[in-house]
């Protein structure tokens, strides 16, 4: 199990000294930097430069932000004037939208991370003490503490592999679960010697592979391996690091937390440009689980696709990378499409020639995205921490190849919520507002033991999964579970409940239960996953239908 409070594994290829008294958890979901490899005689030198650059950039992502996190430059009141409810935000991602939403409900913002009387806490960087002091059923907290089992490259890969191993033993002809090869690119872990060697044995011919740090997003730390020379240089670099660690007798051998994946070198193109699709998985509640799907948008590159190019802005579509292209400022609004635009383009350009059904984007493609998201969640569900009040918004990135096969690229915690172009100014506020609406509605219904359905605030999202449906043996539950929780911090406080002056309590070592499940229990989970797909997912469609 991925510990919710485990320090982030070293991502560089050479060991670094660990900082003392580091209280930050794994960098808010993940951050990555880029490098690419040239396919010429200087490949060796270029790769070493890229690795060094990736190492430097990855180290920058490991900062301390707890208990006092840096806030945006603004006049900060010491104490809010009023009885609350209170909300706390750290970081800039989505901060403005979340703040406007909370203030529209009459809530007041607090700026001291040590206060424990908040109704909602929205943080980019996860902090151990935040989860230790969290009051289940009384508060709302953004980001499940160990969401890395879904949102890091290694975490997701391990969960899917475990699911795959068990399913191979029990797979039947009517299985509703996809095989990994049907939606996830072939992958190898660089932190395991056997997998490294298997990868290097495989790469004897001209192939393109992509190397990614596990704990990053935004394209940070990514580079391409485009020929055997580049792969050989990487192999030598990893061997050198291994020898260094052995010679130094390092007590803690930091793993190279990276994976390599087979590059999808023949993607579907839009107007000659590479693209992927960002969609959203909202885990509105973890006790019980309630999941929603939302359409997002299409992300395109600034320039036409060329598999042989060494320019990462040709290969990676996210805004962070595209901003590095000299054409970005003038093409910014053209790099993001609405899903409606995408659907119309596919209908016009590909429907007849490729024999696609009308509105393929909103039918076949959307159902496949939902299916993949749900399967990934079911693979990790038994590892995720569950408390009433935890919620998460996860960005899921999909690529479509020239044969219209859908691939999951990655799942991202704390997805970008910036509104720096026309399309995003319409889409992102809707995502944030409806996410918070649904989280609050489900939370309040849990407290009161009310039926989940109908959902008054459901508009653009789609109910994807509902835990209680399977528990009660029916498609929709009569009531959500309730208990002694009162949600008191979501109501105005009668007196001064600030805990600002309290010293943070000593946090014990991670007490999460170790997942030493037997093979029998794993088999039961996978069988249950198949059952849940049909019993528990109102919008689920079987593989055959796709």
N, C-alpha and C positions, 0 to 999 in steps of 0.2 A: 504493500500500500504506500502511496506517496504521502508522506507526512505533511499535514497542513502547515506546520511551522518549521519544516526542515530548511536549513540554509540553502540558498541556491547553489547547485553544483557548479564547479568551475567550468567555464565554457571555453577557456583558452587552451592552447595546445601545450603550454608550459605552465608549471604550477606557480601559483601566486600566494603570497602571504595573506592569511585571513585577517581581516580587521577584528579587533577586539570589541566586545560589547555591541555587536551588531544586532539590532532588534527588528530590522525590517524583514519581512517574509520575502518569498520569491518575488522578484520585481513584478509588480502589478501585472501580472499576466504577461509577461513576455515581451522582450524587445530585441530586435535583431539588426545587424548592420551588414553592409554588402562588400563583396569583392568578386571579381570574376577572373577566369583564367584565360590567358591567351594560348591559342593553339599553334605555337610556333617554336623556334629553337630556344626562345627565352622562357619557355613555360615554367621551368624549375624556379628561376628567379622571380617571375611574376607571382607564382603561387606562394612562395615564402613571404613576399610583400603582402599579399592578400591575407594570409593567415595572421601575420603580425598586426595588420590593420583591424582584422576581425577581433583579435584578442584585445587590442586597445579599446575598441568601441564597446565590446561586451563588458569589460571591466567598468566602463562608465555607467552601465545600467544597474550596477550593484551599489546603491547608495543607501544611507540611513535616513529614514523619514519618520521615525516614531520615537518618542510620543508626540513631539511637536513638528508638524509638517509645514513646509513653506506654503504660504497662501498667496494668491494673486495680489498685486499691488493695489491696495485700496484702503480707504480709511476704515479701520477695524474698531468697532465699539467693544469695550471691555465686557460689558454685560448687556444682554438684550433687555429691552424695556417691555416686560410683559410676562405672562404666566406660561407661555409656550402654546402648543408643542414646539419642540426645538429640533433643528436639523443641522448636521455637520457635513461639510464637504471639504475634501482635500484634493489638490491637483486641479488641472484645467480641463480635462477631457469631460465634456458634457456638463461642466459645473454651472454655466449660465442657465442652461435649460432646466436642470434640476432645481436650481435656486428659484427660478421664476415659477416653476410648478408648485414648490412648497409654499412660497409666499402667497400664491393665489389661493391656497387653502387656509391662510391666516397663520402659518407656522413662522417661527423666527429662527434666524440663523445664529449659531454659536460658532466660535472660532478656536475654542480650546479643546484639543483632542483628548485631554484628560477627563473631561466631563462625561459622566455616565448617565445623564438624564435625557438623552436624545431620543426622539421618536424614529428618526431615520439617519443613518450614517452612510455616506457615499464616498468611498476612498479608492483612488487609483492603486495605491500600494497597500498591500495587506500587512497588518501589524498584529503580532502575537497577542499583545495585551488587549487589543480591541475584542478579539474573540473570547479571551478569558473572562472579560467583564460583561460580555453580552448577556442580556436577560431574555431568555427564550419566552416567546409569547407576549413580550412587553415592548419589544423594539423591532425595527427593520434594519437589516444590515446587507449592503450590496457586496457581492462576491462570496460564494461558498468558500470556506477557508482552504480546502484542498481541491479546488476546481482544476488544478493542474493535471489530475488524472484524465481530464478531457481536453484541456487547452494547452498542454505542452506536447511537443512532438513525440517524446519518449512515452509520456503518460498515455496518450491516445493509442500509440502503436502497441504498447504492452496490453492494454485492455482489449483491443481488437484481436490480437494474437491469442490471448487466453480464451476469448469467446470462440475463435476459429478452431482451436485445438479441441475443445469440448464438442463443438458442433460436428466435427469430422467423425466423432465416435458415435453420435446419435442421430446424424442427419438422415432425414427421411425425404421421400420424393415430394412431400407437400410442405417442406420447410419454407417459412416465410422470411428467414434471414438470408441476406446476401452473403456470398463468399467475398473475402477481402479483395481478391483479384478483380471483382466486378466493379469496385468503386474506389479502391485505395491503391496508389502507385506502389510498385515493388520497393521495399525499404530495407535498409541495413543499419544496425547500430554500430557506431564507431567506438563505443565504450566497452564493447565485448570483443575479446580477441578472436574468438571463433567466427563471429559475424564479419569482423573486419577482413579476416583472411578469406572468407567465402566471397566477399565483395570483390577483393583484389583478384581472386582467381577468375571471377566472372568477367572482369573488365579487360579483356585482351583485344577487343576490336574497337573501332571508332563508334563510340556511343556517347550520348550526353547524359550526365547525371548532375543532380543538384544537391549541394551540401548545405544543411541548415542547422543552426544552433537549436537546441531543444526549447530553451526558455525565452524565446524572443518573438517579436512580430515586427510589422512594418518593413520587412525585408532586410532588417539589420543582420549582419553576419553571414549573409548568403553568398555563395559563389558557385560557379559552374565548373564541372569537370568534363571537358569536351573531347579529350583524346587520351590514349594510353600514357603519354608522357606526363600529362597533368595528374593522372591517377598514380603513376609511379612516384612522382614528387610528393604527393600527399602521403603515400605509404611510407616513404623515407622519413618524412617529418614526424609521423606518428611513432615510428620505430625509434627515432631519436628521443622523443619525449618519454617513451616507455623506458629506454635505457637510462635516461637521466633520473627518473623516479627511482629505479632500482639501485643505481649507484649512490644516490643521496640517501637511500633508505628512508624515504619519506613515510611517516607513520600513516598519514591519510593520503592515499593515492587518489587525487581528484580525477574523476572520469572525464573524458572528452565528451561532454554532453551534446553530441551532434548525431544527426542521422544523414544518410545519403539516400536519395530517392531517384528512381528512374524518371528522367525528364520526359514529359509529354510533348514531343517535338513536332507533332502535327496537330496543333489545336485548330478548332474552328475559328475563323477570322471574321471580324466585322469591318467592312470597308478596308480590308487588308491588315487590320491591326489585331493584336492579341488582346484577349479580354478574359475576365473571370466574373463571377457573380457573388456578391455579398448578400447573404440572407441571415436571419436572426433566429436564435433559439432562446426563448425566455423561460427560465425555470422560476416561475412565479412563487412557488412554495416547495419546500422539501419535506414537510411533515403535515399532510401527505404530499407526495409529488404531484404537481400540476404544471404541465408544460404547454407552451404555445409556439407556433411558427409564424414568422412574418416575412413577407417579401422585402427585399432591400433594393439593390440597384446594380447596374453593370459598370465595371471599371475597365477602361481601355487604356492602352499605351498611347503616347503622343505620336509615335512613328510606326511605320509599317513593320510587320514581323519578318525577321530573317534569322533562322535557326543558327546560322554560322556567326552571327554578330557577337562581339564581346561586350557590347553595351548592355548593362543590366536593365536600362529603361526600356529595352526591347522585349525583355523576358518577364519582368515583374511589373504588375499593374497597379499596385497600391499608390496612393497619393504621395506618401513619403518618398518613394523612389522616383515617381514621375516628376516631382518638383526639381529633381536634379537635371532634367532635360532642359536644354536652352529654349525649347519651344513651349514649355509648359505654361508660361504666363499668358501667351496668346491663345493657347488651345485648352486652357483649364476646363472650361464648360463643356468641351467636346469629349473629355475623358470620362465623363459620367453620364450614363443613360438611365432613363426610367425603364422599368420592366415593361411598360406598355410600348415604349419605343422599340425595345428589343423584340417583343412579340410581333409587332408589325413588320419589322425587318425580316425576321425568320419566315413569317407568312409569305412575304413578297419574294424573297431570294431563294429560299430553300424548300418551301412546302412541296412544290410540284416536282422539282428535280430530285429531291431526296425521299419523296413519298411520305412526308410527314402529315399527321392529322392537323386540321386547322387549330390554331392557338396552341401549338405544341408547348410553348413556354409555360402557359398557365394550366396545362393539363399534365402531360407526361413528365415534363421536366420538373414542375413543382412537386408532383407526387413523389418523384424519385429523390429530390432533395429532402422531403419530409421523411421518407423511408430511411435514408442514410443517417440523418440526424437522430432519428429515434433508435436505430440500431446502435449507434455510438453511445447514446445515453444509456441504453440497457446494458451495454458492455461495461460501463463504469458505475452504474447505479449503486451497486453493493459496496463501493469504495467511498462514495461521497458522504460527507458529514451532513447529518439531517437534524435541523432544529427549526421550529416554527419561528419564522422571521428572517431566515436566510433566503436570499433570492439572487439571481444572476442573469445577466444578459450576455449571450455568447454570439460572436460573429463567426459565421460559417462560410468558408470560401470554396466555391465550386468552379471547375473548369470543364468545358465541353470540347471533345476532340472532333476531328473532321468526320467521324462516323457517328456523331451525336451520342457518344457514350459519355456519361456524367461521372466525373472524378471529384472526390473530396480532397482538397489540398490541405486544409488545416482548419482547426477551430480555435478561436481567439477569445481569451478573457479580456474584459475591459476594451471592447472594440471601439475604434475611433468614432467619436460623435461630433466631429467638427462640421461646420456648415459653410465651407469656403467656396461653394459654387451653387448655381441656381437650383439644380436638382436636389442637392443635399439640404438646401434651406427648406424645402418642402417635406422631404422624407424624414430626416433625423428628428425634428421636433415631434412629429407624429409617433415615431418609435419610442422616444423617451416618455412622452406624456401617457400613451396608452400602456406602456410597460408599468409605469408607476400606478396608473389607475387599476390595472388588473392585480398587481401585487397587493394593493390596499384592499380591494374588494375580496380577494381570496382570503387574506389575513383576517379581515373582520368576520367573514363567514365562518372561518375555522373557530374563532373565539366564541361565536354565538351558536355553533353547531348547526348552522343553516345549510340548506342544499347549495351545492356549487352552481347548479344551473337553475334558471337562466343567468347568464352573466350580463349584467346591465352595461358594463363598460367595454364589452367586446365589440370591436368594429373592424380594424384592419388585420388583427391577428386571427389565427385559427387554432382552436383547441386541438393539441396534438396527442396528449397523454394525460390520463387522470388515474392516479393510483387507486383510489377508493373503489373504482368501478370493479376491479378484479377482486378486491377484498370482499366485496358484498355479493359477488357472483352475478352482477347485472351490468348492463351497459352504462347506466348512469346511477350514481349513488343517491340515496335518500338524504343523507346528511354527512357533513364533514365531521371529523372527530373534534371533540372539544375537551377541555380540561380546566385546571385551576387558573390558567392564564387570563389576564384581564386587559392587556394592551394599555396599561395605565399611562405610559409615556406618550401615547397618541392623543391624549386628552390634556387640556390646560391644567397646569399644576396649581394647587391651592396655596402653596407657600414656596419659599426658595429651596428648591431641591438640588441646587448645584453641588456637585461633588468636586468642584474645581480644586479645592485645597487638599484633597486626599492624595496620599502617595500611592502610586500604583502598587497593587499587591504583587508579591513574588509569584511569578508564573511557574507552575510545575512543568516538568518535561511533558512533551506531548503524550497525552493519555489515550489517544485514539486506539481502538482495539486493532490488534494485528490481524491481518486477513490470512491466517493460516488455514483456510478452508480446505477440506478434504476434496478429493476428486468427486466423491459422491455429491457433495454440496455444490460444486461447480456445475455438475451435470444438472442438478435440480434447478439451478439459476437459469441455465440456458433453455431448459424445457419451459420454465416459467416465462422466459423472455418471449418464446414463440407464442405462448398462450396469451401473453399481454398484448402482443401486436394486434391480435384480432379482438380480444375482449375489452381492451383498455384504451384503444386509440380510435376515436370516432372518425378520423379522416384517413385511416390507413388503407393502402391498397397493396395487394399481394404482388410479388415479383412478376408473376405471370401476366398480370394486367398491365405491367409497364413495358 
